[in-house]
Amino acid sequence: MSETKKQVTELTDVTIRFAGDSGDGMQLTGTQFSDNTAIFGNDLATFPDYPAEIRAPAGSLAGVSSFQIQFSNRDIHTPGDDLDVLVSMNPAALKVHLADLKENGMIIINDANFTKRNLQLAGYDSNPVDDGSLSNFRVIHVDMTKLVTIATEEIGLSPKLVARSSNMFALGIVYWMYGRKFDNTIKFIKDKFSSKPDISEANVRALNAGFNYGETIEVIKTSFHISKAVFEPGTYRNMMGNMAVAYGFLAAAQSSGLNLFYGGYPITPASDILHYLSGYKHFNVKTFQAEDEIAGVVSAIGAAYAGDLAVTATSGPGMALKTEAIGLAIITELPLVIVNVQRGGPSTGLPTKTEQSDLLQAMWGRHGEAPCAILAASSPADCFEATYEACRIALKYMMPVILLTDGYIANGSEPWKLPDLDKLPKLTTRRVTDPEGYQSFDHSSEILARPWAIPGTPGMEHRIGGLEKSDGLGHVSHNPLNHHHMVKLRQKKVDIIAKEIPDEIPFGDTSGDLLVLGWGGTKGALRSAVARARGEGKSVSHVHLRYLNPLPNNLGELLLKYKKVLIPELNLGQLAIIIRAKYLVDTISFSKLQGKPFTITEVYQRIIKEIEG
Amino acid sequence: MTDTNTMTTPLTRKDFVSNQEVRWCPGCGDYAILSQVQKILPKMGIPKENFLFVSGIGCSSRFPYYMETYGFHSIHGRATALASGAKVANPELSVWVITGDGDAMSIGGNHFIHTLRRNIDMNILMFNNRIYGLTKGQYSPTSEIGKVTKSSPLGSLDYPFNPPALALGAGGTFIARAIDRDQGASLEILERAAKHKGTSFVEYYQNCLIFNDGVFSHLTEKNTKDDTVLHLVHNQPMRFGKDNNKGLRLVGSQFEVIELGSKFGINDVFVHNENDKNLAMLLSELTYSDVLPTPVGIFYVKDTPTYETMVEDQIERAIKIKGKGDLNKLFNSSGTWVVE
């Protein structure tokens, strides 16, 4: 049969996008390929992108769901800019995504869905598969559904169910193209459909059929090999941002010896954190799905008072609703972590798309002078450490900490090196049990953190609340000078954290023509763009902030060492406002508000423009 | 927990009085309620450090400051949500929510109904004075329609909530009404509420001397109260009146007042059953009646598992099935690979 062994072409990196109707199973297909790629040993980064509608009208442009992955034998930081391969399960997917495909890139098409009606829905006058419009690309088009039907004939499933396995056929082709074994996917299918053996069998057959198709047909002349990336020694797994947040909470609870309480209300794209944690009850995790966003955070404040490691997660609109309560946690000086998985706003905005536009809300979105610590995670795997650090600060300093992530890193994934739990910083709390000399608002410690006496502790009964309290005794106080003092004290409590924030060490040089300053989920694109420009000898460096309030001590000084400071953000320049206000340093804001992350190319081009122009 | 403590030095009312000066208006009904609560706590056999009083915003919500217990004066409407988190975190606590008609039924309405439906073990005392006191006299969600206040010079256009009916509709498992000035009945109700496992809701009729004085005077004045208040007693006929000579009879699904004497006897009087939800609904409908007496006492009680015990049970079950959580095992649970 296969006496004509196909050739194998060596590559360094590949970007694939799986795209189809919301119901075509593209997220699952992409996730399976990602897990497989991770196990194979490539470095990778993924980017799922799906519509806000659960099932938008079938075949429509609005209903296209996609999953992008870049994998490489090198250290990569983003899911890739332009596509090498576009899997288009229907005409709408082709229409939406073709512009991102490289010239001579490969398109894999399921002919079964390129019907007259679907073509019409996607706005095609003629079928692009045979009207010559795709002549700049390598097109593999096959009636996947028909071949799956033949392969699964004996099982006797309905045509509708058979058609649903077509995504596995497409995955099979891609597995063949990159020379993969796919035991993980077979195991996944068998587990997922353990109670439906028919469907399980159909999916496995579809997967094998796709793989064999790749091997057999003449159109695909070569398969590709991307050798393993070089990683630090260790155990790795593919990790999504939201899961890393959940894991970070678990690790923080274990290290601090506290039980974890999660109060929250479902909201895209943060709900997965609630889903994961609700599955960890055997870790003594209590998840409280509250009646609304307000009760989500307020219940967590109650749990914090009662002595738990109390946390909540939400996204922009939910954050707005939690605002008053965060002020309460600030004035009562309770440890609390609030994760904001940012999405496009304002209002409902773009619920499933990413943005970085809640930084100023985190900084100044509350009434009164209400400062709290703010951290940002920079990548899916970084969400683990950032979450752990947020918990550390909350417990040590007795204050709420806002952790900003975003839809892009929350749902994206990358390899994560499993941490050595013993080497994580030990989390300490301000718990006290000795009534001798106890005062609820005793701020005499070096870091100004008040003691944490919890209900159930004899002899330390005390009252806290939203009314201003006197320093020390913690009694209600309307004394003008006390209020002035307490406002300043709450600010100082935040400022003091800077003492233990490590100095920023730029990627690149400690001075030069241009500094690219960023924060949060844009790190991968910024770092890659800076690296590319530096490769061409440009004098550009990169600083990426995890700590946004307070800022690192050496930042102001550092900014002066460069001729220009460019701040790319997925907002209208929010960090730029803070930097200008705090350091009186002029900055150049580079904004993008398209619900999409930066591409490396657009940042790179801007860098070149700033240096040369 | 530390039962030995209570054994050796029995708690008294004084143990629950904080050193803070009470700052309600002189003559406010809140004083009476504070004193009633402080009286029953020592009887509960609970160590003092296990009491937690949570409040929202409003006159009543200053209450925790006056209790020598753990206390949290939270934000407007959110007391039940905060108390829920505290109770779930530590089920050992005896949690009390002090709230008002505005705090619980208006801005906190959502948290109120959801707490009741979850049946989290806590005691909600809602001081109902049918007015906004702290903001100086606007109509509240329990003010009668047509009420003239600062914000309704031509009369309020809002139909009021019927608190026990709302609580019943929300799935409450202990629903009662007390009156600030009726100490005897109130102490009994408070004790039952405290002992009930689940969310106990006590609507406390409370007089606001400044902005709504006398709103309940017909229920508290000597010359009228016997004819206007119906004291609910489980398994007892629903009798009232100065000479205990009146009763409620059920005709179809409506109550009517009967005079005991030649025409009607005690057997015609409907017997209260605090476990009958339908009856509780009918009784709650008397809330705003001009003709029928106002029920005071326990409308309804139902024993059913509480939220926080079910949370603990789930944790126990999860540990039984999966073993105690092991982070390393979890991190290694899927798709790992090793780089040498």
HADDOCK unambig.tbl for C-alpha pairs under 7 A between the chains (distance, minus, plus):
assign (segid A and resid 35 and name CA) (segid B and resid 335 and name CA) 6.74 0.50 0.50
assign (segid A and resid 39 and name CA) (segid B and resid 335 and name CA) 6.43 0.50 0.50
assign (segid A and resid 39 and name CA) (segid B and resid 336 and name CA) 6.63 0.50 0.50
assign (segid A and resid 39 and name CA) (segid B and resid 337 and name CA) 5.69 0.50 0.50
assign (segid A and resid 231 and name CA) (segid B and resid 339 and name CA) 6.61 0.50 0.50
assign (segid A and resid 232 and name CA) (segid B and resid 339 and name CA) 6.95 0.50 0.50
assign (segid A and resid 233 and name CA) (segid B and resid 339 and name CA) 4.73 0.50 0.50
assign (segid A and resid 233 and name CA) (segid B and resid 340 and name CA) 4.92 0.50 0.50
assign (segid A and resid 234 and name CA) (segid B and resid 338 and name CA) 5.73 0.50 0.50
assign (segid A and resid 234 and name CA) (segid B and resid 339 and name CA) 5.26 0.50 0.50
assign (segid A and resid 234 and name CA) (segid B and resid 340 and name CA) 6.65 0.50 0.50
assign (segid A and resid 235 and name CA) (segid B and resid 336 and name CA) 6.49 0.50 0.50
assign (segid A and resid 235 and name CA) (segid B and resid 337 and name CA) 5.63 0.50 0.50
assign (segid A and resid 235 and name CA) (segid B and resid 338 and name CA) 4.36 0.50 0.50
assign (segid A and resid 235 and name CA) (segid B and resid 339 and name CA) 6.23 0.50 0.50
assign (segid A and resid 236 and name CA) (segid B and resid 336 and name CA) 5.29 0.50 0.50
assign (segid A and resid 236 and name CA) (segid B and resid 337 and name CA) 5.28 0.50 0.50
assign (segid A and resid 236 and name CA) (segid B and resid 338 and name CA) 6.12 0.50 0.50
assign (segid A and resid 237 and name CA) (segid B and resid 335 and name CA) 5.83 0.50 0.50
assign (segid A and resid 237 and name CA) (segid B and resid 336 and name CA) 4.44 0.50 0.50
assign (segid A and resid 237 and name CA) (segid B and resid 337 and name CA) 6.39 0.50 0.50
assign (segid A and resid 261 and name CA) (segid B and resid 89 and name CA) 6.97 0.50 0.50
assign (segid A and resid 281 and name CA) (segid B and resid 315 and name CA) 5.08 0.50 0.50
assign (segid A and resid 281 and name CA) (segid B and resid 318 and name CA) 6.05 0.50 0.50
assign (segid A and resid 282 and name CA) (segid B and resid 315 and name CA) 5.69 0.50 0.50
assign (segid A and resid 282 and name CA) (segid B and resid 318 and name CA) 5.02 0.50 0.50
assign (segid A and resid 282 and name CA) (segid B and resid 319 and name CA) 4.57 0.50 0.50
assign (segid A and resid 282 and name CA) (segid B and resid 322 and name CA) 6.83 0.50 0.50
assign (segid A and resid 282 and name CA) (segid B and resid 323 and name CA) 6.85 0.50 0.50
assign (segid A and resid 282 and name CA) (segid B and resid 324 and name CA) 5.44 0.50 0.50
assign (segid A and resid 282 and name CA) (segid B and resid 325 and name CA) 5.02 0.50 0.50
assign (segid A and resid 283 and name CA) (segid B and resid 324 and name CA) 6.41 0.50 0.50
assign (segid A and resid 283 and name CA) (segid B and resid 325 and name CA) 4.40 0.50 0.50
assign (segid A and resid 284 and name CA) (segid B and resid 315 and name CA) 6.17 0.50 0.50
assign (segid A and resid 291 and name CA) (segid B and resid 111 and name CA) 6.94 0.50 0.50
assign (segid A and resid 291 and name CA) (segid B and resid 114 and name CA) 6.61 0.50 0.50
assign (segid A and resid 295 and name CA) (segid B and resid 81 and name CA) 5.23 0.50 0.50
assign (segid A and resid 295 and name CA) (segid B and resid 111 and name CA) 6.97 0.50 0.50
assign (segid A and resid 298 and name CA) (segid B and resid 78 and name CA) 6.96 0.50 0.50
assign (segid A and resid 298 and name CA) (segid B and resid 81 and name CA) 5.92 0.50 0.50
assign (segid A and resid 298 and name CA) (segid B and resid 82 and name CA) 5.11 0.50 0.50
assign (segid A and resid 299 and name CA) (segid B and resid 81 and name CA) 5.11 0.50 0.50
assign (segid A and resid 299 and name CA) (segid B and resid 82 and name CA) 4.44 0.50 0.50
assign (segid A and resid 299 and name CA) (segid B and resid 84 and name CA) 5.99 0.50 0.50
assign (segid A and resid 299 and name CA) (segid B and resid 85 and name CA) 3.94 0.50 0.50
assign (segid A and resid 300 and name CA) (segid B and resid 85 and name CA) 5.75 0.50 0.50
assign (segid A and resid 301 and name CA) (segid B and resid 82 and name CA) 6.42 0.50 0.50
assign (segid A and resid 302 and name CA) (segid B and resid 82 and name CA) 4.41 0.50 0.50
assign (segid A and resid 302 and name CA) (segid B and resid 83 and name CA) 5.97 0.50 0.50
assign (segid A and resid 302 and name CA) (segid B and resid 85 and name CA) 4.68 0.50 0.50
assign (segid A and resid 302 and name CA) (segid B and resid 86 and name CA) 4.42 0.50 0.50
assign (segid A and resid 303 and name CA) (segid B and resid 85 and name CA) 4.68 0.50 0.50
assign (segid A and resid 303 and name CA) (segid B and resid 86 and name CA) 4.37 0.50 0.50
assign (segid A and resid 303 and name CA) (segid B and resid 89 and name CA) 5.26 0.50 0.50
assign (segid A and resid 305 and name CA) (segid B and resid 86 and name CA) 6.89 0.50 0.50
assign (segid A and resid 306 and name CA) (segid B and resid 86 and name CA) 5.25 0.50 0.50
assign (segid A and resid 306 and name CA) (segid B and resid 89 and name CA) 6.36 0.50 0.50
assign (segid A and resid 306 and name CA) (segid B and resid 90 and name CA) 6.48 0.50 0.50
assign (segid A and resid 308 and name CA) (segid B and resid 89 and name CA) 6.47 0.50 0.50
assign (segid A and resid 418 and name CA) (segid B and resid 331 and name CA) 6.88 0.50 0.50
assign (segid A and resid 455 and name CA) (segid B and resid 49 and name CA) 6.19 0.50 0.50
assign (segid A and resid 455 and name CA) (segid B and resid 50 and name CA) 6.08 0.50 0.50
assign (segid A and resid 455 and name CA) (segid B and resid 52 and name CA) 6.89 0.50 0.50
assign (segid A and resid 455 and name CA) (segid B and resid 70 and name CA) 5.90 0.50 0.50
assign (segid A and resid 456 and name CA) (segid B and resid 49 and name CA) 4.79 0.50 0.50
assign (segid A and resid 456 and name CA) (segid B and resid 50 and name CA) 4.60 0.50 0.50
assign (segid A and resid 456 and name CA) (segid B and resid 93 and name CA) 6.98 0.50 0.50
assign (segid A and resid 457 and name CA) (segid B and resid 49 and name CA) 5.84 0.50 0.50
assign (segid A and resid 458 and name CA) (segid B and resid 49 and name CA) 5.11 0.50 0.50
assign (segid A and resid 459 and name CA) (segid B and resid 49 and name CA) 6.97 0.50 0.50
assign (segid A and resid 461 and name CA) (segid B and resid 49 and name CA) 6.30 0.50 0.50
assign (segid A and resid 461 and name CA) (segid B and resid 68 and name CA) 6.51 0.50 0.50
assign (segid A and resid 461 and name CA) (segid B and resid 69 and name CA) 4.97 0.50 0.50
assign (segid A and resid 461 and name CA) (segid B and resid 70 and name CA) 4.64 0.50 0.50
assign (segid A and resid 462 and name CA) (segid B and resid 69 and name CA) 6.37 0.50 0.50
assign (segid A and resid 462 and name CA) (segid B and resid 70 and name CA) 5.01 0.50 0.50
assign (segid A and resid 462 and name CA) (segid B and resid 71 and name CA) 6.29 0.50 0.50
assign (segid A and resid 463 and name CA) (segid B and resid 64 and name CA) 6.95 0.50 0.50
assign (segid A and resid 463 and name CA) (segid B and resid 65 and name CA) 6.15 0.50 0.50
assign (segid A and resid 463 and name CA) (segid B and resid 70 and name CA) 5.69 0.50 0.50
assign (segid A and resid 463 and name CA) (segid B and resid 71 and name CA) 4.34 0.50 0.50
assign (segid A and resid 463 and name CA) (segid B and resid 72 and name CA) 5.62 0.50 0.50
assign (segid A and resid 464 and name CA) (segid B and resid 71 and name CA) 6.34 0.50 0.50
assign (segid A and resid 464 and name CA) (segid B and resid 72 and name CA) 5.05 0.50 0.50
assign (segid A and resid 464 and name CA) (segid B and resid 73 and name CA) 6.24 0.50 0.50
assign (segid A and resid 465 and name CA) (segid B and resid 72 and name CA) 5.24 0.50 0.50
assign (segid A and resid 465 and name CA) (segid B and resid 73 and name CA) 4.20 0.50 0.50
assign (segid A and resid 465 and name CA) (segid B and resid 74 and name CA) 5.30 0.50 0.50
assign (segid A and resid 466 and name CA) (segid B and resid 73 and name CA) 6.31 0.50 0.50
assign (segid A and resid 466 and name CA) (segid B and resid 74 and name CA) 5.70 0.50 0.50
assign (segid A and resid 466 and name CA) (segid B and resid 75 and name CA) 6.55 0.50 0.50
